[in-house]
Structures are given as C-alpha cells and as structure tokens.
Amino acid sequence: MGAEALRALFARVRYEVLPARGTEEKVLAHVPRDVVVTVTASPARGLEPTLGLTERLTAHGYRVVPHVPARLLRDDTHLKDVTERLRAAGVDDLFVPAGDADPPAGSYGAALPVLRRLGELGSPFADIGITGYPESHPLIHDDITIQSMWDKRAHATYIVSNLCFDPGVLGDWIARIRRRDVTLPVYVGVAGPVQRTKLLSMAAKIGVGESTRFLTRHASWFLRFAAPGGYAPEKLLARGADRLTGPSAGVAGLHLFTFNQIAETERWRRALLDRLAA
C-alpha cells in the first residue's frame, strides 16, 4: 500500500471509546471535531452511560455514533424512547450490533428485528451500521455471519468489521462478502497503538465490547500486543496492500478501537499522517 493510500485511510477514521469516567474530558482534550466518535455499550452497565455520553459529546460539536445492542433493548417502547432521545440530541448515525447480554434484556435477541422496527418507525437515522466478522465468531458459523449481513443489508448503510490482526484474512473476507453481493461500505476495525498493561487494566475495570473478548479468546494474537514492536496498525494495513484500497473493496475508512487510550491514539495518528505526508 502506497503512502498516499495509507494516509487516506488514516484521514478517514472513527474512534471507538468506552463510556467510562473521564472519557468525555479525554475526547474534548484530544479528538478533533472532524473525527467521528463511536460510544460502546456493555451488558453490565446498560445503555444509559452510552446515551448520556453521546448527548454530551454531540452538544460539544462531535458527530457521535452510539452503539445500541439489540439485546439491551427491553421492548418496542424502549427502542422508540431511545430513538427519540438520540434524535433530539441530533444523532443521525446508529450502530446496531446484536450484543452480548445473556439473557437479553427483553424481546430482541438479534439485530435484524431492531433494524426492521426502525424502518417501521420511519427510518429515523440517516445511517445505520452493522457488524462484520473477518475472524470466525466464537459462537456463530462464518456462513451465518455473512448471511446475516445479506439479510440486514437493506436496513443498513455500512458495515464495521470486528478486530482482525491478519491482513490476508481481512482481505479474503472483504472479497468474500463482495462475491455474495454485500455491497455496503466497510469501516475496517483496527486496534489502535494499545499497550498491553493498559488494555488489561481497562478490560478489568469495564469488560465491555467484543474487541476485548476477542483478545482474551485469541491468545496468540494477544501476544502480539505483548511483544515489543509486535503490533503496529500501520504495518498491518500496509501488508493489506491494494486489497483494502481498490475500488472493489469498498473500504470507507478505519474504525479504531482506542480502548480509551484516546490521547495516545490521536498523537500516534497525527504523527503517522505527518510522516506519510513528508
């Protein structure tokens, strides 16, 4: 991948943050207003921290994408209330994963019924994101995850890929979903320049997101974070070469999992952009 193509990817980023104490202050201090911020949700804490942080960051002038997992919604009334609250805050982009709450909080066990219900409510959000799985999902067969994207494509406007540390696997997955006529733009999910000790500390405190669970379930990949120089996002993407930047790939940008290392992530991104422009 040439420097120009790599720079273009890192100029089109979304930062995933966790709704923890201090997150708002970190975003305000370090994240430019032209960077989209996505806010996760956890089964342990419910939707309120996500909704509250979304409202505050939106009021500060950020474009914010809240995660609203289907399995955290109690019923149609709850979905309608959440929708009205987010629209009142000016939110026009929603990310709808199935989520990991077990058992579900209510009647929604998967994302597709939520997406259909949003359509019945008049499609109140201009953009809707759904999840893609380049790596095998620990509980769902690969063919089912791709079929799920096919089923949801009419209700969504983009896909966010879950964490993947193998450029070959990522490129193969993108090619495979395109062969299945899933044409939605993809934001490639990439771990930022996270330090292992900070990741472990954050996981222990909050324990949210498939991103954290992915690392705990895939020990060989976790070792990449432990080894000095063992993982660098730009190296992973550079090895992906033209498979991620060609027109047929349909990659819209990067979804950076910050693990709330927000200042570190933005400093690294700015330094990388400056280096690539030199």
Contacts in CASP RR format, 6 or more apart in sequence:
PFRMAT RR
TARGET T0000
AUTHOR 0000-0000-0000
METHOD contacts of the structure
MODEL  1
MGAEALRALFARVRYEVLPARGTEEKVLAHVPRDVVVTVTASPARGLEPT
LGLTERLTAHGYRVVPHVPARLLRDDTHLKDVTERLRAAGVDDLFVPAGD
ADPPAGSYGAALPVLRRLGELGSPFADIGITGYPESHPLIHDDITIQSMW
DKRAHATYIVSNLCFDPGVLGDWIARIRRRDVTLPVYVGVAGPVQRTKLL
SMAAKIGVGESTRFLTRHASWFLRFAAPGGYAPEKLLARGADRLTGPSAG
VAGLHLFTFNQIAETERWRRALLDRLAA
1 237 0 8 1.000
1 238 0 8 1.000
1 240 0 8 1.000
1 241 0 8 1.000
1 242 0 8 1.000
1 244 0 8 1.000
1 245 0 8 1.000
2 238 0 8 1.000
3 276 0 8 1.000
4 276 0 8 1.000
5 242 0 8 1.000
5 245 0 8 1.000
6 234 0 8 1.000
6 237 0 8 1.000
6 238 0 8 1.000
6 276 0 8 1.000
7 273 0 8 1.000
7 276 0 8 1.000
7 277 0 8 1.000
8 245 0 8 1.000
9 188 0 8 1.000
9 237 0 8 1.000
9 244 0 8 1.000
9 245 0 8 1.000
9 251 0 8 1.000
9 253 0 8 1.000
9 254 0 8 1.000
10 234 0 8 1.000
10 254 0 8 1.000
10 269 0 8 1.000
10 272 0 8 1.000
10 273 0 8 1.000
10 276 0 8 1.000
11 273 0 8 1.000
12 252 0 8 1.000
12 253 0 8 1.000
12 254 0 8 1.000
13 35 0 8 1.000
13 36 0 8 1.000
13 253 0 8 1.000
13 254 0 8 1.000
13 255 0 8 1.000
13 256 0 8 1.000
13 269 0 8 1.000
14 35 0 8 1.000
14 36 0 8 1.000
14 37 0 8 1.000
14 38 0 8 1.000
14 65 0 8 1.000
14 160 0 8 1.000
14 187 0 8 1.000
14 253 0 8 1.000
14 254 0 8 1.000
14 255 0 8 1.000
14 256 0 8 1.000
15 27 0 8 1.000
15 31 0 8 1.000
15 35 0 8 1.000
15 36 0 8 1.000
15 37 0 8 1.000
15 38 0 8 1.000
15 256 0 8 1.000
15 258 0 8 1.000
15 262 0 8 1.000
15 265 0 8 1.000
15 266 0 8 1.000
16 38 0 8 1.000
16 39 0 8 1.000
16 40 0 8 1.000
16 211 0 8 1.000
16 255 0 8 1.000
16 256 0 8 1.000
16 257 0 8 1.000
16 258 0 8 1.000
17 23 0 8 1.000
17 26 0 8 1.000
17 27 0 8 1.000
17 37 0 8 1.000
17 38 0 8 1.000
17 39 0 8 1.000
17 40 0 8 1.000
17 53 0 8 1.000
17 258 0 8 1.000
17 260 0 8 1.000
17 262 0 8 1.000
18 39 0 8 1.000
18 40 0 8 1.000
18 202 0 8 1.000
18 206 0 8 1.000
18 208 0 8 1.000
18 259 0 8 1.000
18 260 0 8 1.000
19 39 0 8 1.000
19 40 0 8 1.000
19 41 0 8 1.000
19 45 0 8 1.000
19 49 0 8 1.000
19 50 0 8 1.000
19 52 0 8 1.000
19 53 0 8 1.000
20 202 0 8 1.000
20 205 0 8 1.000
20 206 0 8 1.000
20 260 0 8 1.000
23 53 0 8 1.000
23 260 0 8 1.000
23 262 0 8 1.000
24 53 0 8 1.000
24 56 0 8 1.000
24 57 0 8 1.000
26 260 0 8 1.000
26 262 0 8 1.000
26 263 0 8 1.000
27 37 0 8 1.000
27 57 0 8 1.000
27 60 0 8 1.000
27 62 0 8 1.000
27 262 0 8 1.000
28 60 0 8 1.000
29 263 0 8 1.000
30 262 0 8 1.000
30 263 0 8 1.000
30 266 0 8 1.000
30 267 0 8 1.000
31 37 0 8 1.000
31 62 0 8 1.000
31 262 0 8 1.000
31 266 0 8 1.000
32 266 0 8 1.000
33 61 0 8 1.000
33 62 0 8 1.000
35 62 0 8 1.000
35 266 0 8 1.000
36 62 0 8 1.000
36 63 0 8 1.000
36 64 0 8 1.000
36 65 0 8 1.000
36 93 0 8 1.000
37 57 0 8 1.000
37 62 0 8 1.000
37 63 0 8 1.000
37 64 0 8 1.000
37 65 0 8 1.000
38 64 0 8 1.000
38 65 0 8 1.000
38 66 0 8 1.000
38 67 0 8 1.000
38 95 0 8 1.000
38 255 0 8 1.000
39 50 0 8 1.000
39 53 0 8 1.000
39 54 0 8 1.000
39 57 0 8 1.000
39 64 0 8 1.000
39 65 0 8 1.000
39 66 0 8 1.000
39 67 0 8 1.000
40 50 0 8 1.000
40 67 0 8 1.000
40 208 0 8 1.000
40 209 0 8 1.000
41 47 0 8 1.000
41 49 0 8 1.000
41 50 0 8 1.000
41 66 0 8 1.000
41 67 0 8 1.000
41 68 0 8 1.000
41 69 0 8 1.000
41 72 0 8 1.000
41 208 0 8 1.000
42 49 0 8 1.000
42 206 0 8 1.000
42 207 0 8 1.000
42 208 0 8 1.000
42 209 0 8 1.000
43 69 0 8 1.000
43 71 0 8 1.000
43 72 0 8 1.000
43 99 0 8 1.000
43 100 0 8 1.000
43 101 0 8 1.000
43 102 0 8 1.000
43 208 0 8 1.000
44 206 0 8 1.000
44 207 0 8 1.000
44 208 0 8 1.000
45 206 0 8 1.000
45 208 0 8 1.000
46 72 0 8 1.000
46 105 0 8 1.000
47 68 0 8 1.000
47 72 0 8 1.000
47 73 0 8 1.000
47 82 0 8 1.000
50 66 0 8 1.000
50 67 0 8 1.000
50 68 0 8 1.000
51 66 0 8 1.000
51 82 0 8 1.000
51 85 0 8 1.000
51 86 0 8 1.000
54 64 0 8 1.000
54 66 0 8 1.000
54 86 0 8 1.000
54 89 0 8 1.000
54 91 0 8 1.000
55 85 0 8 1.000
55 89 0 8 1.000
57 64 0 8 1.000
58 64 0 8 1.000
58 89 0 8 1.000
58 90 0 8 1.000
58 91 0 8 1.000
59 89 0 8 1.000
63 93 0 8 1.000
64 91 0 8 1.000
64 93 0 8 1.000
65 91 0 8 1.000
65 93 0 8 1.000
65 94 0 8 1.000
65 95 0 8 1.000
65 127 0 8 1.000
65 129 0 8 1.000
66 86 0 8 1.000
66 91 0 8 1.000
66 94 0 8 1.000
66 95 0 8 1.000
67 95 0 8 1.000
67 96 0 8 1.000
67 97 0 8 1.000
68 82 0 8 1.000
68 94 0 8 1.000
68 95 0 8 1.000
68 96 0 8 1.000
68 114 0 8 1.000
69 96 0 8 1.000
69 97 0 8 1.000
69 98 0 8 1.000
69 99 0 8 1.000
69 100 0 8 1.000
69 101 0 8 1.000
69 111 0 8 1.000
70 96 0 8 1.000
70 97 0 8 1.000
70 98 0 8 1.000
70 99 0 8 1.000
70 104 0 8 1.000
70 108 0 8 1.000
70 109 0 8 1.000
70 110 0 8 1.000
70 111 0 8 1.000
70 113 0 8 1.000
70 114 0 8 1.000
71 98 0 8 1.000
71 99 0 8 1.000
71 100 0 8 1.000
71 101 0 8 1.000
71 102 0 8 1.000
71 104 0 8 1.000
71 105 0 8 1.000
71 106 0 8 1.000
71 108 0 8 1.000
71 109 0 8 1.000
72 99 0 8 1.000
72 101 0 8 1.000
72 104 0 8 1.000
72 105 0 8 1.000
73 79 0 8 1.000
73 82 0 8 1.000
73 105 0 8 1.000
73 106 0 8 1.000
73 107 0 8 1.000
73 108 0 8 1.000
73 114 0 8 1.000
74 105 0 8 1.000
74 106 0 8 1.000
74 107 0 8 1.000
75 106 0 8 1.000
75 107 0 8 1.000
76 107 0 8 1.000
76 117 0 8 1.000
79 108 0 8 1.000
79 114 0 8 1.000
79 117 0 8 1.000
79 118 0 8 1.000
79 121 0 8 1.000
80 121 0 8 1.000
83 118 0 8 1.000
83 121 0 8 1.000
83 124 0 8 1.000
83 125 0 8 1.000
86 94 0 8 1.000
86 125 0 8 1.000
87 124 0 8 1.000
87 125 0 8 1.000
91 125 0 8 1.000
92 125 0 8 1.000
92 126 0 8 1.000
92 127 0 8 1.000
93 125 0 8 1.000
93 126 0 8 1.000
93 127 0 8 1.000
93 128 0 8 1.000
93 129 0 8 1.000
94 118 0 8 1.000
94 125 0 8 1.000
94 127 0 8 1.000
94 128 0 8 1.000
94 129 0 8 1.000
95 128 0 8 1.000
95 129 0 8 1.000
95 130 0 8 1.000
95 160 0 8 1.000
96 111 0 8 1.000
96 114 0 8 1.000
96 115 0 8 1.000
96 118 0 8 1.000
96 128 0 8 1.000
96 129 0 8 1.000
96 130 0 8 1.000
96 156 0 8 1.000
97 111 0 8 1.000
97 130 0 8 1.000
97 131 0 8 1.000
97 210 0 8 1.000
98 109 0 8 1.000
98 110 0 8 1.000
98 111 0 8 1.000
98 131 0 8 1.000
99 111 0 8 1.000
99 210 0 8 1.000
100 209 0 8 1.000
100 210 0 8 1.000
100 213 0 8 1.000
108 114 0 8 1.000
111 130 0 8 1.000
111 131 0 8 1.000
111 148 0 8 1.000
111 152 0 8 1.000
112 148 0 8 1.000
112 151 0 8 1.000
112 152 0 8 1.000
112 155 0 8 1.000
115 128 0 8 1.000
115 130 0 8 1.000
115 152 0 8 1.000
115 155 0 8 1.000
115 156 0 8 1.000
116 155 0 8 1.000
118 124 0 8 1.000
118 125 0 8 1.000
118 128 0 8 1.000
118 155 0 8 1.000
119 155 0 8 1.000
126 157 0 8 1.000
127 157 0 8 1.000
127 158 0 8 1.000
128 155 0 8 1.000
128 156 0 8 1.000
128 157 0 8 1.000
128 158 0 8 1.000
129 156 0 8 1.000
129 157 0 8 1.000
129 158 0 8 1.000
129 159 0 8 1.000
129 160 0 8 1.000
130 149 0 8 1.000
130 152 0 8 1.000
130 156 0 8 1.000
130 158 0 8 1.000
130 159 0 8 1.000
130 160 0 8 1.000
130 184 0 8 1.000
131 159 0 8 1.000
131 160 0 8 1.000
131 161 0 8 1.000
131 162 0 8 1.000
131 210 0 8 1.000
132 145 0 8 1.000
132 149 0 8 1.000
132 159 0 8 1.000
132 160 0 8 1.000
132 161 0 8 1.000
132 162 0 8 1.000
133 140 0 8 1.000
133 142 0 8 1.000
133 145 0 8 1.000
133 161 0 8 1.000
133 162 0 8 1.000
133 173 0 8 1.000
134 161 0 8 1.000
134 162 0 8 1.000
134 164 0 8 1.000
134 166 0 8 1.000
134 169 0 8 1.000
134 170 0 8 1.000
134 171 0 8 1.000
134 173 0 8 1.000
134 174 0 8 1.000
135 162 0 8 1.000
135 163 0 8 1.000
135 164 0 8 1.000
135 166 0 8 1.000
135 169 0 8 1.000
135 214 0 8 1.000
135 218 0 8 1.000
136 142 0 8 1.000
137 145 0 8 1.000
138 217 0 8 1.000
140 148 0 8 1.000
146 176 0 8 1.000
146 177 0 8 1.000
146 180 0 8 1.000
146 182 0 8 1.000
149 159 0 8 1.000
149 177 0 8 1.000
149 180 0 8 1.000
149 182 0 8 1.000
149 184 0 8 1.000
150 180 0 8 1.000
150 181 0 8 1.000
150 182 0 8 1.000
153 182 0 8 1.000
153 183 0 8 1.000
153 184 0 8 1.000
156 184 0 8 1.000
157 184 0 8 1.000
157 185 0 8 1.000
158 184 0 8 1.000
158 185 0 8 1.000
158 186 0 8 1.000
158 187 0 8 1.000
158 252 0 8 1.000
159 177 0 8 1.000
159 182 0 8 1.000
159 184 0 8 1.000
159 185 0 8 1.000
159 186 0 8 1.000
159 187 0 8 1.000
160 186 0 8 1.000
160 187 0 8 1.000
160 189 0 8 1.000
160 255 0 8 1.000
161 170 0 8 1.000
161 173 0 8 1.000
161 186 0 8 1.000
161 187 0 8 1.000
161 188 0 8 1.000
161 189 0 8 1.000
161 255 0 8 1.000
162 189 0 8 1.000
162 210 0 8 1.000
162 211 0 8 1.000
162 214 0 8 1.000
163 189 0 8 1.000
163 190 0 8 1.000
163 191 0 8 1.000
163 210 0 8 1.000
163 211 0 8 1.000
163 214 0 8 1.000
163 215 0 8 1.000
163 257 0 8 1.000
164 170 0 8 1.000
164 173 0 8 1.000
164 189 0 8 1.000
165 191 0 8 1.000
165 221 0 8 1.000
165 224 0 8 1.000
165 231 0 8 1.000
165 236 0 8 1.000
167 236 0 8 1.000
167 237 0 8 1.000
167 239 0 8 1.000
167 240 0 8 1.000
167 241 0 8 1.000
167 243 0 8 1.000
167 244 0 8 1.000
168 239 0 8 1.000
168 240 0 8 1.000
168 243 0 8 1.000
170 188 0 8 1.000
170 240 0 8 1.000
170 243 0 8 1.000
170 244 0 8 1.000
171 240 0 8 1.000
171 243 0 8 1.000
171 244 0 8 1.000
171 249 0 8 1.000
174 186 0 8 1.000
174 243 0 8 1.000
174 244 0 8 1.000
174 249 0 8 1.000
174 250 0 8 1.000
174 251 0 8 1.000
175 243 0 8 1.000
175 249 0 8 1.000
177 186 0 8 1.000
178 248 0 8 1.000
178 249 0 8 1.000
178 250 0 8 1.000
185 250 0 8 1.000
185 251 0 8 1.000
185 252 0 8 1.000
186 249 0 8 1.000
186 250 0 8 1.000
186 251 0 8 1.000
186 252 0 8 1.000
186 253 0 8 1.000
187 251 0 8 1.000
187 252 0 8 1.000
187 253 0 8 1.000
187 254 0 8 1.000
187 255 0 8 1.000
188 237 0 8 1.000
188 244 0 8 1.000
188 251 0 8 1.000
188 253 0 8 1.000
188 254 0 8 1.000
188 255 0 8 1.000
189 254 0 8 1.000
189 255 0 8 1.000
189 256 0 8 1.000
189 257 0 8 1.000
190 233 0 8 1.000
190 236 0 8 1.000
190 237 0 8 1.000
190 254 0 8 1.000
190 255 0 8 1.000
190 256 0 8 1.000
190 257 0 8 1.000
191 211 0 8 1.000
191 225 0 8 1.000
191 231 0 8 1.000
191 233 0 8 1.000
191 256 0 8 1.000
191 257 0 8 1.000
191 259 0 8 1.000
192 233 0 8 1.000
192 256 0 8 1.000
192 257 0 8 1.000
192 258 0 8 1.000
192 259 0 8 1.000
192 261 0 8 1.000
192 265 0 8 1.000
192 268 0 8 1.000
193 232 0 8 1.000
193 233 0 8 1.000
193 261 0 8 1.000
193 264 0 8 1.000
193 265 0 8 1.000
193 268 0 8 1.000
194 225 0 8 1.000
194 257 0 8 1.000
194 258 0 8 1.000
194 259 0 8 1.000
194 261 0 8 1.000
194 264 0 8 1.000
195 225 0 8 1.000
195 261 0 8 1.000
195 264 0 8 1.000
196 222 0 8 1.000
196 225 0 8 1.000
196 226 0 8 1.000
198 259 0 8 1.000
198 261 0 8 1.000
199 212 0 8 1.000
199 215 0 8 1.000
199 225 0 8 1.000
199 259 0 8 1.000
202 212 0 8 1.000
202 259 0 8 1.000
202 260 0 8 1.000
203 212 0 8 1.000
203 215 0 8 1.000
203 216 0 8 1.000
203 259 0 8 1.000
211 257 0 8 1.000
211 259 0 8 1.000
212 259 0 8 1.000
214 221 0 8 1.000
215 221 0 8 1.000
215 222 0 8 1.000
215 225 0 8 1.000
216 222 0 8 1.000
224 230 0 8 1.000
224 231 0 8 1.000
225 231 0 8 1.000
233 256 0 8 1.000
234 272 0 8 1.000
237 244 0 8 1.000
237 254 0 8 1.000
243 249 0 8 1.000
244 251 0 8 1.000
245 251 0 8 1.000
256 265 0 8 1.000
256 269 0 8 1.000
258 265 0 8 1.000
END
